Amino acid sequence: REISGFANFGAVIRALDALGVDCRVADRIPPAGTVEARAAALSAALERMGGRPCVLIGHSMGGLDARYLCARFDPNRRVRAVVTLSTPHHGSPIADWALTSGAPFPWLVRAFGRAGLAELTPEACARRNALLPESSAPPIFSVAAARPVQELPRLMRTLVPRLDSGQHDGLVEVASARWGEFLGVVAADHFELIGLDLTPGNIPLLGSILGYRTA
């Protein structure tokens, strides 16, 4: 069985490789493109890999791409199942904030990724969900992540507004990450879920700036 992810899963990929899983990362996916454009690029990446049957693992927006691919770009059913990790299936208020705030950080995010951000608002996700029903094939399994606010990386705590939900990973609420068969909540932040550890010492130079609060 081939499992193909389309984010830099790092330690996750190494763990799957150790289990003997043929795990690959799809390339040439536009980082800030629309869901449709990214799904089309993902479809092309699967063809470059041979078009074999696979399971897709998608983190964050990648899960939206995988769902769109299955509905619009996979008539031969190459994809047998999808696993989404902290994917904002129902959108995130953070996207609305990033599109409208006049602060420097969201302005910078908009400059590089407005098209992608616009796809992550609750309104945009509701429109897309109406066209891509939850009951559509193939089976979709979802995983959410959550950490207390004081355990989130400093970057999230200082530059991103707090979500109202009591359970979230800093960017995506647990309720939004639910789709298909829900497998549960992992104690992790949005990036930690795919093996990116932002605690001090794990990222040269930036670790002490981005890491968790220790007191």
Summary of the structure (lengths in Angstrom):
residues: 215
radius of gyration: 16.9
end to end distance: 44.6
largest distance: 53.4
contacts: 707
relative contact order: 0.14
helix: 40%
strand: 17%
